[in-house]
Amino acid sequence: MSDTKSPLPREVADAYVDELIALDPVTGTYLGVKESSSRLPDTSPAGQEAEAELMRATLARLDEAERQPGADSDIERRCARLLRERLTAQLAVHEADEGLRAVGNMSTPVHHVRDIFTVTPADTDEDWAAIAERLRAVPAALAGYRESLSLGLERKLYAAPRPTATFVDQLTEWADTDGSGRGWFEDFASAGPESLRAELDEAARTATAAVVELRDWMRDVYAPTVEGAPNVVGRERYARWSRYFNGTDLDLDEAYAYGWSEFHRLLAEMKQEAEKILPGAGTPWVALAHLDEHGRHIEGVEEVRDWLQGLMDRAIEALDGTHFELAERVRRVESRIAPPGGAAAPYYTAPSEDFSRPGRTWLPTMGLTRFPVYDLVSTWYHEGVPGHHLQLAQWVHVKDDLSRYQATVGGVSANVEGWALYAERLMDELGFLADAEERLGYLDAQMMRALRVIVDIGMHAELEIPGDSPFHPGERWTPELAEEFYGAHCSRPADFVASELTRYLTIPGQAIGYKLGERAWLLGRENASRRHGDAFDLKAWHMAALSQGALGLDDLVDELSRL
């Protein structure tokens, strides 16, 4: 009879991470696993099924683990609950064959293949030798992706036409970044050492040729086949994706109504701030357009990168010890400029597990060299400090007290984006938005997230626009109406609005998590404050909240309320 002790849920979760890294070296690189640097994942149907089999086997092991003595402790229970919810939601997406029509302007397997090079270690000749090998793996990864889409075509599982057209344009830009015939991979490889110049150049040309081949197939075969397919996913697919991104089975009608209530509240506040900037402006967006021309701004790409770095450094100095208690390695965050050819929205990448690669914020410039301040301040409180960076870096910092899974790959989008939006609001509450200009920019960013709830649910579920709407009351949403409504109620330029709408068609259910996640964080804080009364310590609550790892919205309010 064996004396081997059966694993508890956290051990099962961490074993899953180890096995996932073996299948998905992109995940390994984000976690800082050096052995992953030379490889890319199998993006074919077989590769997708291998990951699904790992999920099924892990769920079976979790069933056994939850029966073990000690599995009912808070730390094991919380990890088990997250692991079961995440793998179940991911399997639902896989078993609906969503991976056979993963086309869009962000977060496709091809985007992951390109983007991973930006965080692959590139400090030594050995690092660059691994990069050369990874470049040589690009054709197989893109061929596997094409195989998956081809199977989707056979099964009449079509991606939406609009994201497909955008993706073709992106591939064209990646194949020739500046019109000189030199692709993105060649530009990237040019930073490598001279000792590997020939090897890197040849590998990069091979990668670019694979991009061209995929682009031609997408343009000449895939796009004509999906022409006329719906751009929206419908209520059933939307509910599945919503579970995946939010970790809860939402009442879509209630969430849609909440989006509208936030729209009306924010519009009233925006009008008040706009009057301070440009009396008689009429609408907040007239005042914001005025700021585009006459407000404070940063001139130059490198200058804006430096300015954003300074903004985050000052936020850390002001918040550490007062509203947070930060470990030294969490205090480090870098501002970067995003590579061209991606989506228009800024983003953040978490630190590696050993913090050798710090957390980084990324600004897509979209070809601009002049950057209004009102559009940057609250956005970098969101992407950097106290937003994504403090949460995701803290998770990595305390991973040994949680599990590797909870601190890394088990993240729930709505939890993460909800915290970042809460962070913007916190900075407003604490008085960090210095004037009406910065505060109107913050409210404009909040309005953008309310618009996401309205249009993402509205167009995919084809809901009716309510009678008290200032825009097409009584009509049913379409992507065209959504883009018009969105553009009329935010300060972003037309190319950003177009990119955003394509994003919502690409990853339905993700964009609503900002506002719905923020609501969960605020409710959890309110419940905890009410429970503790005058003894409530916001700094202690923040650190406890940021140290509990990932949770879906089903569980987030409950756990936050207990702190």
C-alpha positions as CSV (number, residue, x, y, z in Angstrom):
1,M,0.0,0.0,0.0
2,S,1.5,3.4,-1.0
3,D,2.2,6.0,1.6
4,T,2.3,8.7,-1.0
5,K,0.2,11.7,0.1
6,S,-2.4,12.8,-2.4
7,P,-1.9,16.4,-3.5
8,L,-4.0,19.3,-2.2
9,P,-5.7,21.8,-4.5
10,R,-2.7,24.3,-4.6
11,E,-0.4,21.5,-5.6
12,V,-2.8,20.4,-8.3
13,A,-3.0,24.0,-9.6
14,D,0.8,24.4,-9.6
15,A,1.3,21.1,-11.4
16,Y,-1.1,22.4,-14.0
17,V,1.1,25.5,-14.6
18,D,4.1,23.3,-15.1
19,E,2.4,21.1,-17.6
20,L,0.8,24.2,-19.4
21,I,4.3,25.8,-19.8
22,A,5.5,22.6,-21.5
23,L,2.6,23.0,-24.0
24,D,2.6,26.8,-24.2
25,P,6.1,28.4,-24.2
26,V,4.5,31.8,-24.7
27,T,3.1,31.4,-21.2
28,G,6.5,30.2,-20.0
29,T,8.2,33.3,-21.3
30,Y,5.8,35.6,-19.6
31,L,6.6,33.8,-16.4
32,G,10.3,34.1,-17.0
33,V,11.0,30.5,-17.8
34,K,14.3,30.6,-19.7
35,E,13.8,27.3,-21.4
36,S,10.7,28.6,-23.2
37,S,12.6,31.3,-25.0
38,S,13.4,29.3,-28.1
39,R,10.0,27.7,-28.7
40,L,6.5,28.6,-29.8
41,P,3.2,26.7,-29.1
42,D,1.4,24.3,-31.4
43,T,-1.6,26.4,-32.6
44,S,-3.1,23.7,-34.7
45,P,-6.4,21.8,-33.7
46,A,-4.2,19.1,-32.2
47,G,-2.3,21.6,-30.0
48,Q,-5.6,23.1,-28.8
49,E,-6.9,19.7,-27.9
50,A,-3.7,18.9,-26.0
51,E,-4.3,21.9,-23.8
52,A,-8.0,20.9,-23.3
53,E,-6.9,17.3,-22.3
54,L,-4.6,18.9,-19.7
55,M,-7.6,20.9,-18.3
56,R,-9.8,17.8,-18.1
57,A,-7.1,15.7,-16.4
58,T,-6.5,18.6,-13.9
59,L,-10.2,18.8,-13.1
60,A,-10.2,15.1,-12.4
61,R,-7.2,15.5,-10.1
62,L,-8.9,18.4,-8.4
63,D,-11.9,16.3,-7.6
64,E,-9.6,14.0,-5.6
65,A,-7.7,16.8,-4.0
66,E,-10.8,18.4,-2.6
67,R,-11.5,15.2,-0.7
68,Q,-8.2,15.3,1.1
69,P,-7.7,16.4,4.8
70,G,-6.8,20.1,4.8
71,A,-8.5,20.9,1.5
72,D,-11.2,22.9,3.3
73,S,-8.8,25.6,4.6
74,D,-9.4,29.1,3.3
75,I,-6.2,29.1,1.2
76,E,-6.9,25.7,-0.4
77,R,-10.6,26.4,-0.8
78,R,-10.0,29.7,-2.6
79,C,-7.4,28.2,-5.0
80,A,-9.7,25.2,-5.7
81,R,-12.6,27.4,-6.5
82,L,-10.6,29.5,-8.9
83,L,-9.0,26.5,-10.7
84,R,-12.4,24.8,-11.2
85,E,-14.1,27.9,-12.4
86,R,-11.3,28.9,-14.8
87,L,-10.8,25.5,-16.4
88,T,-14.5,24.9,-16.7
89,A,-15.0,28.3,-18.5
90,Q,-12.0,27.7,-20.7
91,L,-13.2,24.2,-21.7
92,A,-16.6,25.6,-22.6
93,V,-15.0,27.9,-25.0
94,H,-12.8,25.2,-26.5
95,E,-15.6,22.7,-26.8
96,A,-17.6,25.2,-28.7
97,D,-14.7,25.3,-31.2
98,E,-14.1,29.0,-30.7
99,G,-10.4,28.4,-31.3
100,L,-11.2,27.5,-34.9
101,R,-12.3,31.1,-35.7
102,A,-10.0,33.1,-33.5
103,V,-9.5,36.1,-35.8
104,G,-9.3,39.8,-34.8
105,N,-7.2,42.8,-34.1
106,M,-5.7,41.6,-30.8
107,S,-5.4,38.5,-28.7
108,T,-5.2,35.9,-31.5
109,P,-2.5,33.2,-31.5
110,V,-0.7,35.2,-34.2
111,H,-0.7,38.3,-32.0
112,H,0.7,36.2,-29.2
113,V,3.4,34.8,-31.4
114,R,4.6,38.3,-32.4
115,D,4.1,40.0,-29.0
116,I,6.1,37.4,-27.1
117,F,9.3,38.6,-28.8
118,T,8.9,41.9,-27.0
119,V,9.3,40.3,-23.6
120,T,11.8,37.5,-24.6
121,P,15.1,38.0,-22.8
122,A,17.6,39.8,-25.2
123,D,20.6,40.7,-23.0
124,T,23.2,38.2,-24.1
125,D,24.4,36.3,-27.2
126,E,22.8,33.2,-25.7
127,D,19.5,35.0,-25.4
128,W,19.7,36.1,-29.1
129,A,20.6,32.5,-30.2
130,A,17.3,31.4,-28.5
131,I,15.5,34.3,-30.3
132,A,16.9,33.1,-33.6
133,E,15.5,29.6,-32.9
134,R,12.1,31.1,-31.9
135,L,12.1,33.1,-35.1
136,R,12.6,29.9,-37.1
137,A,9.6,28.5,-35.3
138,V,7.3,31.2,-36.5
139,P,6.3,29.5,-39.8
140,A,5.1,26.3,-38.0
141,A,3.1,28.4,-35.5
142,L,1.4,30.3,-38.2
143,A,0.8,27.2,-40.3
144,G,-0.9,25.6,-37.2
145,Y,-3.1,28.6,-36.8
146,R,-4.0,28.4,-40.5
147,E,-4.9,24.8,-40.1
148,S,-7.2,25.7,-37.2
149,L,-9.0,28.3,-39.3
150,S,-9.2,26.0,-42.3
151,L,-11.0,23.4,-40.1
152,G,-13.3,26.2,-38.9
153,L,-14.2,27.0,-42.5
154,E,-14.9,23.3,-43.1
155,R,-17.3,23.4,-40.2
156,K,-18.8,26.7,-41.2
157,L,-17.5,28.4,-38.0
158,Y,-16.8,31.8,-39.4
159,A,-15.0,34.7,-37.8
160,A,-16.6,38.1,-38.2
161,P,-15.8,39.9,-41.5
162,R,-14.8,43.2,-40.0
163,P,-12.1,41.9,-37.6
164,T,-10.9,39.7,-40.5
165,A,-10.3,42.7,-42.7
166,T,-8.5,44.5,-39.9
167,F,-6.3,41.5,-39.3
168,V,-5.3,41.3,-42.9
169,D,-4.3,45.0,-42.7
170,Q,-2.2,44.2,-39.6
171,L,-0.4,41.3,-41.2
172,T,0.4,43.6,-44.2
173,E,1.9,46.1,-41.8
174,W,3.9,43.4,-40.0
175,A,5.2,42.2,-43.3
176,D,6.4,45.7,-44.4
177,T,6.5,48.1,-41.5
178,D,7.6,51.2,-43.4
179,G,7.0,50.5,-47.1
180,S,10.6,49.5,-47.7
181,G,9.9,45.7,-47.8
182,R,11.4,45.2,-44.4
183,G,9.1,43.4,-41.9
184,W,8.5,43.7,-38.2
185,F,10.6,40.6,-37.4
186,E,13.5,41.9,-39.3
187,D,13.3,45.2,-37.5
188,F,13.2,43.4,-34.2
189,A,16.2,41.1,-35.1
190,S,18.3,44.1,-36.1
191,A,19.0,44.8,-32.4
192,G,20.8,41.5,-32.1
193,P,24.6,41.1,-31.9
194,E,26.8,41.2,-34.9
195,S,28.2,37.7,-34.1
196,L,24.7,36.3,-34.9
197,R,23.8,38.8,-37.6
198,A,23.5,36.4,-40.5
199,E,21.6,33.8,-38.5
200,L,19.2,36.4,-37.1
201,D,18.6,38.1,-40.5
202,E,17.8,34.8,-42.2
203,A,15.5,33.6,-39.4
204,A,13.7,37.0,-39.4
205,R,13.2,36.8,-43.2
206,T,11.8,33.3,-42.8
207,A,9.3,34.6,-40.2
208,T,8.3,37.5,-42.4
209,A,7.8,35.2,-45.4
210,A,5.4,33.2,-43.2
211,V,3.5,36.4,-42.3
212,V,3.1,37.2,-46.0
213,E,1.9,33.7,-46.8
214,L,-0.7,33.8,-44.0
215,R,-1.7,37.3,-45.1
216,D,-2.3,36.2,-48.7
217,W,-4.4,33.2,-47.5
218,M,-6.4,35.3,-45.2
219,R,-7.0,37.9,-47.9
220,D,-7.6,35.6,-50.8
221,V,-9.3,32.6,-49.2
222,Y,-10.5,33.3,-45.7
223,A,-12.0,36.8,-46.1
224,P,-14.0,36.0,-49.2
225,T,-15.4,32.9,-47.5
226,V,-16.6,34.7,-44.3
227,E,-18.0,37.7,-46.2
228,G,-21.6,38.2,-45.2
229,A,-21.2,36.3,-41.9
230,P,-22.6,38.2,-38.9
231,N,-20.2,40.5,-37.1
232,V,-21.9,39.8,-33.8
233,V,-21.9,36.5,-31.9
234,G,-25.5,36.4,-30.5
235,R,-26.6,35.9,-26.9
236,E,-25.6,32.2,-26.5
237,R,-22.0,32.7,-27.6
238,Y,-21.8,36.0,-25.8
239,A,-22.9,34.4,-22.5
240,R,-20.1,31.8,-22.9
241,W,-17.5,34.4,-23.6
242,S,-18.8,36.6,-20.8
243,R,-18.3,33.7,-18.3
244,Y,-14.7,33.3,-19.6
245,F,-13.7,36.9,-19.2
246,N,-15.7,37.7,-16.0
247,G,-15.8,34.5,-14.0
248,T,-19.6,34.8,-13.4
249,D,-22.8,34.0,-15.2
250,L,-24.0,37.6,-15.7
251,D,-27.6,38.8,-15.9
252,L,-27.0,40.5,-19.2
253,D,-30.1,42.7,-19.0
254,E,-29.2,43.9,-15.5
255,A,-25.6,44.6,-16.6
256,Y,-26.9,46.5,-19.7
257,A,-29.2,48.6,-17.5
258,Y,-26.2,49.4,-15.2
259,G,-24.2,50.6,-18.1
260,W,-26.9,53.0,-19.0
261,S,-27.2,54.3,-15.4
262,E,-23.4,54.9,-15.4
263,F,-23.7,56.7,-18.7
264,H,-26.2,59.2,-17.3
265,R,-24.3,59.7,-14.1
266,L,-21.0,60.3,-15.8
267,L,-22.5,62.6,-18.4
268,A,-23.8,64.9,-15.7
269,E,-20.4,65.1,-14.0
270,M,-18.6,65.6,-17.3
271,K,-20.8,68.6,-18.1
272,Q,-19.9,70.2,-14.8
273,E,-16.1,69.8,-15.4
274,A,-16.4,70.9,-19.0
275,E,-18.0,74.2,-17.9
276,K,-14.9,74.9,-15.9
277,I,-12.7,74.5,-18.9
278,L,-14.7,76.1,-21.6
279,P,-17.8,77.9,-20.4
280,G,-20.7,77.5,-22.7
281,A,-19.1,74.6,-24.5
282,G,-22.4,72.8,-24.9
283,T,-21.1,69.3,-24.6
284,P,-18.1,67.8,-22.7
285,W,-16.6,66.7,-26.0
286,V,-16.4,70.2,-27.3
287,A,-14.3,71.0,-24.2
288,L,-12.2,67.9,-24.8
289,A,-11.6,68.9,-28.4
290,H,-10.5,72.3,-27.1
291,L,-8.0,70.5,-24.8
292,D,-6.7,68.5,-27.8
293,E,-5.6,71.8,-29.3
294,H,-5.0,74.1,-26.3
295,G,-4.5,71.9,-23.3
296,R,-1.3,70.7,-21.7
297,H,0.5,68.2,-23.9
298,I,3.8,66.3,-24.3
299,E,5.7,66.7,-27.5
300,G,7.8,63.7,-28.8
301,V,7.6,60.0,-28.4
302,E,10.7,59.5,-26.2
303,E,9.5,62.6,-24.2
304,V,6.1,61.0,-23.5
305,R,7.7,57.8,-22.5
306,D,9.9,59.7,-19.9
307,W,6.9,61.7,-18.7
308,L,4.9,58.5,-18.1
309,Q,7.8,57.0,-16.2
310,G,7.9,60.0,-14.0
311,L,4.2,59.9,-13.4
312,M,4.4,56.3,-12.2
313,D,7.5,57.0,-10.1
314,R,5.8,59.9,-8.3
315,A,2.7,57.8,-7.7
316,I,4.7,55.1,-6.0
317,E,6.5,57.7,-3.8
318,A,3.2,59.2,-2.8
319,L,1.2,56.0,-2.2
320,D,3.8,53.7,-0.6
321,G,3.4,53.8,3.2
322,T,0.2,55.8,3.1
323,H,-2.4,53.8,1.1
324,F,-0.2,50.7,0.2
325,E,2.8,48.9,1.7
326,L,5.0,48.0,-1.3
327,A,7.9,45.6,-1.4
328,E,11.0,47.1,-3.0
329,R,10.8,44.9,-6.1
330,V,7.1,45.9,-6.6
331,R,8.2,49.5,-6.7
332,R,10.0,49.0,-10.0
333,V,7.9,49.5,-13.2
334,E,9.0,50.6,-16.7
335,S,7.3,52.8,-19.3
336,R,7.7,51.5,-22.9
337,I,6.4,52.4,-26.4
338,A,4.4,49.6,-28.0
339,P,5.6,48.1,-31.3
340,P,3.6,49.3,-34.3
341,G,0.9,47.3,-36.0
342,G,-1.2,46.4,-32.9
343,A,-4.5,47.7,-31.4
344,A,-4.8,51.3,-30.3
345,A,-5.2,50.8,-26.6
346,P,-2.4,51.0,-24.0
347,Y,-1.6,47.8,-22.1
348,Y,0.6,46.4,-19.3
349,T,2.8,43.3,-19.1
350,A,3.4,41.7,-15.7
351,P,6.9,41.0,-14.3
352,S,8.6,37.7,-14.6
353,E,8.4,35.4,-11.6
354,D,11.9,36.4,-10.4
355,F,11.3,40.1,-11.3
356,S,14.3,40.1,-13.6
357,R,11.9,41.5,-16.2
358,P,9.9,44.2,-14.4
359,G,6.3,45.1,-15.0
360,R,5.9,47.4,-18.0
361,T,3.3,49.7,-19.4
362,W,3.1,50.1,-23.2
363,L,1.8,53.2,-25.2
364,P,0.8,52.7,-28.8
365,T,1.6,56.0,-30.5
366,M,-0.5,55.3,-33.6
367,G,2.0,57.5,-35.5
368,L,1.4,60.5,-33.2
369,T,4.1,62.7,-31.7
370,R,1.9,65.0,-29.7
371,F,0.1,63.6,-26.6
372,P,-2.5,65.6,-24.6
373,V,-2.0,65.2,-20.8
374,Y,-5.7,64.8,-20.1
375,D,-5.8,61.6,-22.0
376,L,-2.8,60.1,-20.2
377,V,-3.0,60.7,-16.4
378,S,-5.8,58.5,-15.3
379,T,-4.9,56.0,-18.1
380,W,-1.5,55.5,-16.5
381,Y,-3.0,55.3,-13.0
382,H,-4.9,52.4,-14.6
383,E,-2.1,50.7,-16.6
384,G,0.7,51.4,-14.1
385,V,0.4,52.6,-10.5
386,P,-1.8,52.0,-8.6
387,G,-3.6,49.9,-11.3
388,H,-2.4,46.9,-13.1
389,H,1.2,47.0,-11.9
390,L,0.4,47.1,-8.1
391,Q,-2.0,44.2,-8.4
392,L,-0.2,41.9,-10.8
393,A,3.3,42.5,-9.4
394,Q,1.9,42.0,-5.9
395,W,0.5,38.7,-7.0
396,V,3.9,37.6,-8.2
397,H,5.5,38.9,-5.0
398,V,3.2,36.7,-2.8
399,K,2.9,33.7,-5.1
400,D,4.6,31.4,-2.5
401,D,1.9,32.3,0.0
402,L,-0.8,31.5,-2.6
403,S,-0.1,29.2,-5.5
404,R,1.7,29.9,-8.7
405,Y,-1.6,29.4,-10.5
406,Q,-3.4,32.1,-8.6
407,A,-0.6,34.6,-9.1
408,T,-0.1,34.1,-12.8
409,V,-2.1,32.1,-15.4
410,G,-5.3,31.9,-13.3
411,G,-6.2,35.6,-13.7
412,V,-9.7,36.7,-14.5
413,S,-10.0,39.7,-16.8
414,A,-12.8,41.4,-15.0
415,N,-11.0,41.2,-11.7
416,V,-7.8,42.7,-13.1
417,E,-9.5,45.4,-15.2
418,G,-12.0,46.1,-12.4
419,W,-9.1,46.8,-10.0
420,A,-7.4,49.1,-12.5
421,L,-10.6,51.1,-13.0
422,Y,-11.0,51.2,-9.2
423,A,-7.5,52.5,-9.1
424,E,-8.4,55.4,-11.3
425,R,-11.3,56.2,-9.1
426,L,-9.1,55.9,-6.0
427,M,-6.7,58.5,-7.3
428,D,-9.6,60.8,-7.9
429,E,-10.9,60.2,-4.4
430,L,-7.4,60.9,-3.0
431,G,-7.1,64.2,-4.9
432,F,-4.4,63.2,-7.4
433,L,-6.3,64.7,-10.4
434,A,-4.9,68.2,-10.1
435,D,-7.4,70.3,-12.1
436,A,-10.5,70.2,-14.2
437,E,-8.4,69.2,-17.2
438,E,-7.2,66.0,-15.6
439,R,-10.5,65.3,-14.0
440,L,-12.5,65.6,-17.3
441,G,-10.0,63.2,-18.8
442,Y,-10.6,60.8,-16.0
443,L,-14.4,61.1,-16.4
444,D,-14.0,60.6,-20.2
445,A,-12.1,57.4,-19.5
446,Q,-14.8,56.3,-17.1
447,M,-17.4,57.1,-19.7
448,M,-15.5,55.0,-22.3
449,R,-15.9,52.0,-19.9
450,A,-19.6,52.6,-19.5
451,L,-20.0,52.8,-23.2
452,R,-18.3,49.4,-23.5
453,V,-20.9,47.8,-21.3
454,I,-23.7,49.4,-23.4
455,V,-22.4,48.6,-26.8
456,D,-20.7,45.3,-26.2
457,I,-23.8,43.7,-24.7
458,G,-26.2,45.7,-26.8
459,M,-24.8,44.8,-30.2
460,H,-23.9,41.2,-29.5
461,A,-27.2,40.4,-27.9
462,E,-29.0,42.8,-30.3
463,L,-30.8,44.6,-27.5
464,E,-33.1,47.6,-27.9
465,I,-31.8,51.1,-27.2
466,P,-33.9,52.4,-24.2
467,G,-36.4,55.2,-24.6
468,D,-34.5,57.7,-22.5
469,S,-31.4,57.4,-24.6
470,P,-30.2,60.5,-26.4
471,F,-29.3,58.3,-29.3
472,H,-31.7,56.3,-31.6
473,P,-34.2,55.4,-28.8
474,G,-36.2,52.3,-29.6
475,E,-33.9,50.9,-32.3
476,R,-31.8,47.7,-32.0
477,W,-28.1,47.9,-31.8
478,T,-25.9,47.1,-34.7
479,P,-22.1,47.5,-35.0
480,E,-22.6,50.6,-37.2
481,L,-24.9,52.2,-34.6
482,A,-22.4,51.2,-31.8
483,E,-19.5,52.8,-33.5
484,E,-21.5,56.0,-34.1
485,F,-22.7,56.2,-30.5
486,Y,-19.3,55.4,-29.1
487,G,-17.6,58.0,-31.3
488,A,-20.2,60.7,-30.3
489,H,-19.6,60.1,-26.6
490,C,-15.9,59.9,-26.1
491,S,-12.9,62.1,-27.0
492,R,-11.0,59.4,-28.9
493,P,-10.2,59.9,-32.6
494,A,-11.9,58.0,-35.3
495,D,-9.1,55.4,-35.8
496,F,-9.2,54.6,-32.1
497,V,-12.9,54.2,-32.0
498,A,-12.8,51.9,-35.1
499,S,-10.1,49.8,-33.4
500,E,-12.1,49.6,-30.2
501,L,-15.3,48.4,-32.0
502,T,-13.2,45.8,-33.9
503,R,-11.8,44.7,-30.5
504,Y,-15.3,44.2,-29.1
505,L,-16.2,42.1,-32.2
506,T,-13.0,40.1,-31.7
507,I,-13.2,39.4,-27.9
508,P,-16.9,39.7,-26.9
509,G,-17.6,39.9,-23.2
510,Q,-14.1,41.2,-22.3
511,A,-14.8,44.9,-22.5
512,I,-17.6,44.9,-20.0
513,G,-15.4,43.6,-17.2
514,Y,-13.9,47.0,-16.5
515,K,-17.0,48.6,-15.2
516,L,-18.6,45.4,-13.8
517,G,-15.3,44.6,-12.1
518,E,-15.0,48.1,-10.6
519,R,-18.5,47.7,-9.2
520,A,-17.4,44.5,-7.5
521,W,-14.3,46.1,-6.0
522,L,-16.3,49.1,-4.7
523,L,-19.0,46.8,-3.2
524,G,-16.4,44.7,-1.5
525,R,-14.7,47.7,0.0
526,E,-18.1,49.1,1.1
527,N,-19.0,45.9,2.8
528,A,-15.7,45.6,4.6
529,S,-15.8,49.2,5.7
530,R,-19.3,48.8,7.1
531,R,-18.3,45.6,8.9
532,H,-15.2,47.2,10.6
533,G,-16.7,50.6,11.2
534,D,-14.3,53.2,12.5
535,A,-11.6,50.5,12.7
536,F,-11.5,50.1,9.0
537,D,-7.9,50.5,7.7
538,L,-7.9,51.2,3.9
539,K,-4.2,50.5,3.5
540,A,-4.5,47.2,5.3
541,W,-7.5,46.3,3.2
542,H,-5.8,47.2,-0.1
543,M,-2.8,45.0,0.7
544,A,-5.0,42.1,1.8
545,A,-7.1,42.5,-1.3
546,L,-4.1,42.6,-3.6
547,S,-2.5,39.6,-1.9
548,Q,-5.4,37.1,-2.3
549,G,-4.7,36.3,-6.0
550,A,-7.1,35.9,-8.8
551,L,-10.9,35.5,-8.3
552,G,-13.9,35.6,-10.6
553,L,-16.6,38.1,-10.0
554,D,-18.8,35.4,-8.5
555,D,-16.3,35.1,-5.6
556,L,-14.6,38.5,-5.5
557,V,-17.2,40.5,-3.6
558,D,-17.6,37.7,-1.0
559,E,-13.8,37.5,-0.4
560,L,-13.3,41.3,-0.4
561,S,-16.1,41.7,2.1
562,R,-14.5,39.4,4.6
563,L,-11.2,41.3,4.7
